[in-house]
């Protein structure tokens, strides 16, 4: 695999060190304990990304975390779910905790560092991993210096892969704005609930200086030497859109078995937006899937949503 520019590695290393609210560290440590049966040393690194990183607060939103493990054998789960995590990564879980007397909520995904590094590279056909982590991410925790180094390299590889997969869509050299806006627009179209091109442009504009620096590091490198024709690239992205819908459905089905206590999160979110509070019964807590229609009806009658 081709070496990445030093300037790109340095940029990713620098932004991975950005500070985070103590509540984020608190729930990250709780997630490590919960995910690994009380063996947090099995976690090589914890990534922090998403809306809370971009300026939200951990108390009003959902903290997005990735736990990078040594092995799926360290995961607190059934053998079947561990196998599904390997087959269709990542498994996604929900956790709530208290920090400084306030409730903090997080969604954490679990994948091995080895598989993560593979999926963010050019061998990863679908953008599920490399599009997410081409965006700025923080490394909250790292077990040791080597774990941190490998994680930084994977993050730098993700942004490179996104550029590599997008560049052939242009017949002539694009500007930084054109490349990244097109890249995120294309990746949104591979999601089950795609967002419009305006959102893709917002992602570029929020971190324009950062993406321009990355483009300066990459555009003259051999990493972006065209290996596909524009026609081949268009076909590849079309296939990613088809595959993305199927993979999204499969991941949602898997999340029904791993997103424990998601019911609490959904009820909290509805209350936050509508002011309507519904307390589930003990039976409804034990059987969130079976009780979902009844809870939805109760919320609808109270005006929780329309």
Buried (B, 14 or more C-beta within 10 A) or exposed (E): EEEBBEEBBEBBBEBBEEEBBEBBBBBBBBBBBBBBEEEBEBBBBBBBBBEBBEEBBBBEBBBBBBBBBBEBEBBBBEEEBBEBBBEBBBBBBBBBBEBEEEEBBBBBBBBBBBBBBBBBBBEBEBBBBBBBBBBBBBBBBBBEEEBBEBBBBBBBBBBBBBBBBBBBBBEEEBEBBBBBBBBBBBBBBBBEEBBEBEEBBEBBEEBEEBBBBBBEBBBEBEBBEEEBEEEEBBEBBEEBBEBBBEBBEEBEEBBEBBBEBBBBBBBBEBBEEBEBEBEBEEEBEEEBEEBEEEBBEBBEEBEBEE
